[in-house]
């Protein structure tokens, strides 16, 4: 195991994610407007599409994470990023919501194919003592792409007179670059020598790992897909450019906070950092669900940027820290798949309850759930510290 944390693979995988996220986040803030405004779909379709897409990613993660423990990580990383590019191409040419559904499904299957093997590859390359900062670094690069993407969208909207569909097609350029960069990754997974032994079932995941996954998944049931937050901005009177600019601000906050969040998680505890992220989530959702004031909404979305910064990479590092080498890919697959299935549930109930009223109750309910989750994690950390 290498003692340095900033390895060649980590840098490459961060650049790959940066380019792919530039493509994804160029397209993502345009998606609610493309679906509800250009194509004419209902908010329920939006929630259903995103929820099902995340569930598809979840099913794929279960298979790819486990398989990467036998076959290696790189093939799944290359094929996953390539498939995501194909999915984006389907979305940008779609003229009906079922084709958008197919595109998002393909995109997220690609994400599911690559995510657990990629994160296992990061963990393979870094000492356990530095997992938080390694995943924080990766998350930072990921979200630099999430700032670049909306910035390109803003330029495109200005140049193309607000043509959402034409601007969306620009997402294909960084998606192709991302796929090509995966070819430079080095496989450092060592396959065990083939010997004739009695086939045994896979070792059980540790109870501490299962408990952590269960808690995080229950909390995730409150995490309504972000695309509905962007629809909320549109509903309260934001222009297309305003929605994209606000999303760019959200991603910028995530960029600034992701690496410090991972570093602090290494020094203190991933539980307490995750709890702080949930508090930011709860406050942001409560504001967005109850206000029509544009300044307050922008502040809330900026605050919400702390949530992925303090939970995404931290959660993966937490799970990696509880995993052993022989089931690291499977552990990431189970964790990330379970989180995706939870988003399916959140997308369905959030989209079904969505309305045009002054108070957006799905956001208020989600805020309450996140607050309860933060309290659970914080009290659990205090109990561990006192024992």
N, C-alpha and C positions, 0 to 999 in steps of 0.2 A: 504494500500500500504506500502510495506516495505521500510524503510529509508536506509538500507544498499544496496549496489549494487551488491556485490559479493555473490549471493545467492546459495543455494544448486542446484537448477535447472539450474542456469547459468553455474555452474561448470560442472554438468553432461552433459548438452547439448553441452558444449565446448569439452568435452572428446569424445562424440559421433561424433561430426563433425570432430574432429582431426583424429579419426580412419577411418571415411568414406573418408576424404580427402586424407589420406595416400593411400587408395585403389585407389581412382579416379586419383590422381596425379602420382601414380606409372604407371598407364595405359595410362594416357593422353599424355605424351611426346612420348610414343611409338606408339600412334595411327596413326600419319601421315606416319610413316615408315611402320607400319603393313599394312595400307591401300594401299599406293602408291608403296611400295617396295615389300612386301610379297604377297599381294592379287592382286595388279596391277590396282587399281582404279585411276581415273583421279582426279586432284585437284578440279574440279567442284563437283564431288561426295563428296569430303571431306567437302566442304563448304555447300553443300545441306544437308548432314547428320547432321552436327552440327547445322545448322539453323533450320531444321525441329525438331531436338531433343529439342532445346530451345523453339520452338513454342509449342511443346507438353507439356513441363514443364509449359509454360505460361497458356495454357488452364486449366491444372490441378490446378494451383494456384488460378485461379478465383473461382473454385468450392470449393477447400479445405479451403481457407481462409474464405470465407463466411460461410461455413458449420461449421467451428470450433467455430464461434461465437454462434452457437446453441448447438453443440454436445460436445464441449470440444476439447482440443488440442492434448492430448496424443495419441488417436487412430490413428490420421493422422501421427504423428511423427513415431510411431512404424511401421505402414504399409509402409510409404514412404521410410524409411531406408532399410527395408527388400526387397522392390521391386527394389531398386537401386542395391542391391547385386545380385539379379537375372539377371538384365540387364548386369552387368559386366561379369557374367558367360557366357552369350550368346556371348559377344564380344570376349572373349578369346578363345572360341572354333570355331569361325567363319572361314569359308574358302572362303566366297564370301562377297562382300560389302553389298548386301541386308540383310544378317544376322547381319553384323555389324550395319547396319541401325536399325534393329529391337532391337538389344541389347542397342544401344544408346537411342532409343526411350523409351524403358522400364526403363532404368536408369534415364532418365530425367523426365519421368512421376513420378517416385518415388521421385525425387527431388522436383517436383512441388507439390506433395501430402504433403510433410513434411515442405517445406520452410516457407510459410506464417504462418501456425499454430505454428511452432517452434519459429519464430520471434515474433509472438503475445504472446507466452508463456514467452519469455524473457521480453517483454514489460510489461506483467502482473506482473512479479516478481520484477520489479525495479522501483524506483521513477523516474518521468519524468526528473528531474534535472540531472540524471546520465545515461540517455539513450545512449549518445555518448560513454562513457567509457565502458558501458556494451556491446554494440555491437562491440566496438573496441576490448575488451577482447575476445569476441567470435570469431571475425575475426582473432585475433592473434593465438588462439588455432587451428582454421581451417587451418591456413597457416603453423603452425608447422607441421601438418599432410602433408601439401603440400611440405615440405622440406624432411620429413621422407620418403614419397613415392618415389620420384626420387632417394634418397640415396639407398633405397632397390633395385630399378631398376638397379642402377650402380653396386651394389654388385652382383646382379643376372646376369647381362651381362658379368661380369668378370668370374663368376663361371661356367656359361653355354655357354661360348665361343660365346657370341653375339646372342644367340637364342632368338629373340624378342618374339615369341609366348610363349615359355616356361616361360620366365620371366613374361610376362603379367599375367599368371595364378596365380602368387604369390599375385596378388591384391585381391583374394578372401578371404585371411586370415583376413586382417584388416576390410574388408567389413562385415564379419560374427561377429567380435568383436563389431563393431559399432551397428549392429542390436540387439545384446544381451544387450548392455548397455542401450538401450532405455527402457528396462523393468523396470529400476530403477527410471525413472523420476516420479515425483509426479505431478498429475493434480491439479492445483490451480485455475482452471476456475470454477466459481460459476454459475450454470444454474439458470435462473430466474424461479420462481415457475409457474406451469402451471395454468393459469386462463382462463376462457372463455371470450375472448374479440373479438371485431370485428377485422378481419385481416387487417392490414394496410401495405402499401408498406414500404420497407426499407427506413430509413431516407437518404436523399441525402448527399453525401460527401461534405464537405465544399469547397467553391470556391478556397480558398487558397491552399487546398490540391490538387484539380484538376489541378490548375495552375502549381504547383510544379511538379506533375507527367508528365504533358504535356511537360514541358521544358526538363526534364531529359530523357524522351523517345525520343524526337527529337534528342538530343545529342547522345543517344545510337545507332541511325541508322548508326553512323560512326564506331561502335565498332565491327570490323571484329572478328570472333571467333579466340581465341588464337592459336588454332591448326594450322591455316594458318601462324601465326608467326613462329611456330616451323618448318613448311614446308619451310619457307623462309631460316631458318638456314641450313636446309638440302640441299636446292637448291644451296646455296653459298659455300658448301663444308664441312659443319660440319659432323663429324662422329655421329653414333647413341649415343655413350657415350658423345660426345660433346653437342649434343642437350639436353640430359637429364641433364647434369651438368649445362648447361646454364639455364635450366628451374628451377633447384634447387636453383640457385643464385637468380633468379626472385622471387621465393617464399620466400626465406630468407629475402629479402628486405621488402617484404610485412609483414612478421612476425614482423620485427623491427619497422615498421612505423604505423601499424594498430592501436595499442592502443594509442600512442601519437596523431594520427590523430583524433580519437574519443574524446579524452580528450580536445584537442584544439577546436573541433567543439562545445563541451559543453560550453567552456569559451567564444568563439568568435561567429562564425556563421557557420553552415554546408555549406552554400552557398560558402563562401570564401575557405574553406578547399576542397570542391568538385572542385572548379575552379583550385586550385593548382594541384590537381590530374589530371585534364584534360590537364594542361600545360605539365606535365610529359609525359602523353600519346602522345601528339602532337609531342614533341621533339623526343621521342623514335621511334614512327612510321616513322617520317621523316628520321631519321638515318637509320633504318632497310630497308626502301624502296629504299634508294639510295646508300648504301655501300655494297661492297663485302669484306671489311676488317674485319677479325674475331674479332680483339680486339675491334673495334668500335661497332660491332654487340653485343658483350657481354656487353659492357658498356650500350648500348641502352636497352637491355633486363633488365639489373639491374635497370635502370631508370624507365622502364615500371612497375617494381614492386611497385612503389609508387602509381600507378593509382588505383588498387583495394584497397590498404591500405587506401587511402584518399577518396574513393567514395563508396565502397560497404557497409560497416557498417555505414558510415556517411549518405548515402542515406536512408538506412532503419531507422536510428535514426531520420532523418529529417522528414520522412513520419510518424513515430510513434509519434513524437512531435506535429504534426498537426492533430492527430486522437483522437477520444474519445473512451471510453471503449466499447460502444455498436457497434462500427464498426471497431475496431482495426484490427481484422483478415481480414475483407473484404478490408480495405484500403491497407494492406500489399499485399493481393492477387491481387488487381487491379494494384498496382504499379509494383510488381515483374512480373506479367503476361505481362503487357505492355512492360516492358524492354525485356522480352524474345521474344516477337513478333518482336521487333525492331532488335534483334540479328538475327532472321530469315531473315529479309530483308538484313542486312549487310552480312550475310553468303552467300546469293544467289548472290548479286552483286559483292562481293569480290571474291568468287570462280569463277564466270563467267569471270571476268576481269583478273584473274591470268595468268601470262605468265612466260617464262623463261628468259626474258630480263634483262639487267643490272639494269634498273629502274623498281621497282615494284609499278606501279601507284595506285593500290588499297590502298596501305599503305600511299602514299603521299596524296591521296584524303581524307582518314580517318584522317590523321594528321591535315589537313586544317579544317575539320569539328569540331574536338575536340578543336582547337584553337578558332574558332568562339564561341563554347559553353562556353569556359572559360571566354571569353570577356563578353558574355551575363550575366553569373552568377556574375561576378565581378562588372559590372556596376549596376546590380540589387541590389546587396548588398550596393553599395555606395549610390544609390537613397534612400534605406530604412534608411540608417544611417543619411542622411541629412534631412529626413522628420520628 
